[in-house]
C-alpha cells in the first residue's frame, strides 16, 4: 500500500510541475493538464458519439489483434519449443520475419486486405506475435526434465501432457510475452489507424494535428496512456490469479 501511494504521489507531483510550466510557458504546443482534461471531457464525454465511433472501434481492433496473435503465438511456440528439429528449420525464418518492422508492411496489408478493419488487425497481429511466440518457445524448452521423464513413465496422453505439464511450466514466460505484446498492440493500433480509415483514436490524432488543435491532440495522447495503463493492470491481475500457485518474491507480495 505504501508503494502504491508513493507511485501516485510522484505522478501527482509531475502533473503539478507540468501544470505550472504550462501556465508559465503559455505555449499552444504545450498546454497545461487542466486544458487537456477539459478538452478530453468535451471530446469523449460531452459528445458520447466520439467515444462510440472512435474509442470503442480502436479498443476492438487492439484486443482482436492481440487475442489472435496470443493464440497463434502460444500454440506455435509450444509446438516449436518441444521439437528441436522443427526449431532448427523454422528458426531462421522466424528471425527474418521478426526483423521486419511492422509499419513497413502497412502498404502490403493495404494491398492484401484493402483499407479497413482487416488491414489494421493484420498489422497488429504481425507486429505483436513475436514476443508471445518466442517467450512460449523459451518457456516450453524450460520444462523440468524430471517432469518430462515422469510423464513418459506414466504414459500420459500427449494432449494432457501439453496442457497439464508444458503449459503450466511455460506460463510465467508466456505471460511476460503477453505483457510486452499488449503494449505493442497499442502502438500498432495507432499506426494502423493513421492510414486508410476515418475512425479510431489514431485517425483523430492525425485530424487534430492537421487542424492545429494541439490541446485535443494531447487529450488523445493522454487517453492512449490511460488505456495502456488500464489494460496492463487488468492483465497483471489475470496473471497473478493464473499464477497464484507459484511462490512470489517479497517485492511482489507488497506491490
QUIVEN-V220405 format. One line per field, one symbol per residue. ss: DSSP state (H for helix, E for strand, - for the rest). psi: psi as a letter, one per 20 degrees, with the letter a starting at -180 (. if undefined). burial: b if it has 24 or more other C-alpha atoms within 12 Angstrom, else e. A space follows every 50 residues. Layout:
ss=???
psi=???
burial=???
This chain:
ss=-HHHHHHHHHHHHHHHHHHHHHHHH-------HHHHHHHHHHHHHH-HHH HHHHHHHHHHHHHHHHHHHHHHHHHHHHHHH--HHHHHHHHHHHHHHH-- -HHHHHHHHHHHH---HHHHHHHHHHHHHHHHHHHHHHHHH---HHHHHH HHH----HHHHHHHHHHHHHHHHHHHHHHHHHHHHHHHHHHHH------- HHHHHHHHHH---HHHHHHHHHHHHHHHHHHHHHHHHHHHHH-------H HHH--
psi=hghghgghggghghgggggghhghhlphimqqhghgggggghghggnihh ghiggghghggghggggghgggggghghghhjohghhggighgggghhip phhijghghhhgirpagggghgggghhihghgghhgggghijpphghghg hhgjlpqghhgghiggghhigghghghhgghgghhgghggghiipkqjrq gghhggghghjkmhghghhhghghgggggggggghhggghghkhiqpqrh hhhj.
burial=eeeeeeeeeeeeeeeeeeeeeeeeeeeeebbbbebbbebbeebbeeeeeb beebbebbbbbbbbbbbbbbebbbbbbbbbbbeeeebeeeeeebeeeeee ebbebbeebbeeeebbbbbbbbbbbbbbbbbbbbbbbbbbbbbeeeebee eeeeeeeeeebbeebbbbbbbbbbbbbbbbbbbbbbbbbbbbbbbbbebb bbbbbbeeeeeebbbbbbbbbebbeebbeebbeebbeeeeeeeeeeeeee eeeee
